[in-house]
C-alpha cells in the first residue's frame, strides 16, 4: 500500500505517465511485455462535467489495472496498467457528461515475450 502511494506521488510530481504510453487506438495493436507498466492518458476537464470511465470487459488475466490518477484539467486522467500474461485484450474507455456517453476510445493490447 505504501509503495502504491509513493508511486502515485512520484507520477503526480512529474506530471507524466512515467512509463510507456499507449498512443495507437484500435484497430492498431500496442505490444507490451509481461511485467511491463504502461498507461493511457485521456483529456478530462471537470469544469465541463466530462469524466472518463473504463469498461470492465477487458481480460484481467492479460493486463492488470494498477490505478487511475487525475492530474487536473490541463493534463487529464491517466489509467495505469501492467502486462500480466501472454494474450490480447481491448481496453475501452468512455467519456460521459452527466448520464450521456459522448465519446469512446479503445486500445488493443497484446502481451507477448517479443
C-alpha positions in Angstrom: 0.0 0.0 0.0 2.8 2.4 0.9 4.6 1.6 -2.4 1.5 2.4 -4.4 1.0 5.7 -2.6 4.7 6.5 -3.2 4.3 5.7 -7.0 1.2 7.9 -7.2 3.1 10.8 -5.6 6.1 10.3 -7.9 3.9 10.1 -11.0 2.0 13.2 -9.9 5.1 15.2 -9.3 6.4 14.7 -12.8 3.1 15.2 -14.4 3.6 12.5 -16.9 2.8 8.8 -17.2 6.5 7.9 -16.5 6.0 4.6 -18.3 5.1 3.5 -21.9 2.1 5.4 -23.1 -0.4 3.8 -25.4 -0.9 6.1 -28.4 -2.3 3.8 -31.0 -6.0 3.3 -30.8 -7.8 0.2 -32.1 -7.7 -1.3 -34.7 -3.9 -0.9 -34.2 -2.2 -3.2 -31.6 0.0 -2.0 -28.8 2.7 -4.6 -27.8 3.6 -5.0 -24.2 5.8 -7.5 -22.4 4.8 -9.4 -19.2 5.6 -7.2 -16.2 5.8 -4.0 -18.3 4.0 -1.0 -17.0 2.0 1.3 -19.4 -0.7 3.9 -19.3 -3.4 5.6 -21.2 -3.7 9.4 -21.0 -7.0 11.0 -21.8 -8.0 14.7 -21.6 -10.5 15.3 -18.8 -11.8 18.8 -17.8 -14.0 18.7 -14.8 -15.3 22.3 -15.4 -17.2 20.8 -18.4 -18.6 18.0 -16.3 -17.0 15.4 -18.6 -15.4 12.3 -17.0 -13.7 9.3 -18.5 -14.5 5.8 -17.3 -13.3 2.4 -18.3 -15.4 -0.7 -19.3 -14.6 -3.7 -17.1 -14.8 -6.0 -20.2 -11.1 -6.4 -20.7 -9.3 -9.7 -19.9 -7.8 -9.2 -16.4 -5.6 -12.3 -16.9 -3.7 -10.4 -19.7 -3.4 -7.0 -18.1 -3.8 -5.6 -14.6 -5.4 -2.2 -13.8 -2.9 -0.7 -11.3 -4.6 2.7 -10.6 -6.1 5.8 -12.1 -4.8 9.3 -11.3 -6.4 12.6 -12.3 -3.8 15.3 -13.0 -6.1 18.3 -13.3 -8.0 19.9 -16.1 -4.8 20.7 -18.1 -3.3 17.2 -18.0 -6.3 14.9 -17.7 -6.6 11.4 -16.3 -4.0 8.6 -16.5 -5.1 5.0 -16.4 -2.1 2.8 -15.3 -1.7 -0.9 -16.2 0.8 -3.7 -16.1 1.1 -6.6 -18.6 0.5 -9.9 -16.9 0.2 -12.9 -19.1 0.6 -13.7 -22.8 -2.6 -12.8 -24.7 -4.6 -10.0 -26.2 -7.3 -7.8 -24.9 -9.0 -4.5 -25.6 -9.2 -1.6 -23.2 -12.4 0.5 -23.7 -12.8 4.0 -22.3 -15.9 6.2 -22.4 -16.4 9.9 -21.8 -19.6 10.8 -20.1 -21.3 14.1 -19.5 -23.8 13.6 -16.8 -25.6 10.4 -17.9 -24.7 10.6 -21.6 -21.8 8.9 -23.3 -20.2 11.5 -25.6 -17.1 9.8 -26.7 -15.5 6.3 -26.8 -11.9 5.2 -27.2 -10.4 1.7 -27.4 -6.9 0.4 -27.3 -5.9 -3.2 -28.3 -3.1 -4.6 -26.1 -1.1 -7.7 -26.9 1.2 -9.1 -24.2 3.9 -11.3 -25.6 7.5 -12.3 -24.9 8.8 -10.5 -28.0 
